[in-house]
């Protein structure tokens, strides 16, 4: 079971509607983020390693291999 302290730390990110899937791995939060592209009006998915600031941006994107490792070895929290 995930530590409550970590869950509290990442609560703003976990509560966002756009966060569809989340895993904890080695104290870091990895999320699958889905949003509607305003230009093309299509749903897009991106994968992020969220830091302590709980900001989801292009600066913390991860590659699919990193995301797959988080899915396989991490603890699902959402």
N, C-alpha and C positions, 0 to 999 in steps of 0.2 A: 504494500500500500504506500502511496506517495506521502511524503512528509507534509503535514498540514502547513508548516512554515513556507515551503515552496509553493504550495497551492495558493496560499494567501498572497504571496509575492506576485504571482502571475495571474491573479484573479481578474484584473481588468482585461487582459488579453483573452483569457478563457471565456469570459462573459460576452465578448463581441460576437455579434451575429455572423460576421464574415469568417470567424474561426470555425472550421468544420471538423477538424481532427487535430489532436494534440498528444504529444508524447514527452515524457521526461526521461532524459538520458544523461547520466553523470552530472546531475544538477542543472542542466540546461533544458529549456523548453523548445521543442520543435513543433511547428504548426503547419497545417495546410490551410491556406487563406484563399477564399473564393470571393470574387467581387465582380461587379458588372462593369465592363469596359464602356466608359461614356461615349467614346468615339464610334465603336463598332456595335455597341449594344449587345454584346455577347458575354457570357460568363467566362472568367479567366481564373486559373488556379496558379498560385505561387507557393513556394515552400520557404519557410524562414526559421532561423535560429534566433529566438527572442532573448534579448539581454535584460538586465535589471531595470531598464527604463520602460519596458513594456511597449516599445515602439515597433510597429511593423512597417518597414520601409524597404526600398530597393537596396539599401546598404547592408541588410542582413539576410539576403537571399542565400539559399543553399542549393547545391546540385542534387539531382535525383538520387545519386548514390548515397549521399549523406542522409537524405530523407528516408531511404530504404533501410539504412542501418538503424536509424532512430525507430522506425516501425518495428523492425525485427527484434532489437535488443532493449528498447525503451519500454517504459510503463505507460500504457494508454490512460490519459486523464480526461479526454473528451472524445 
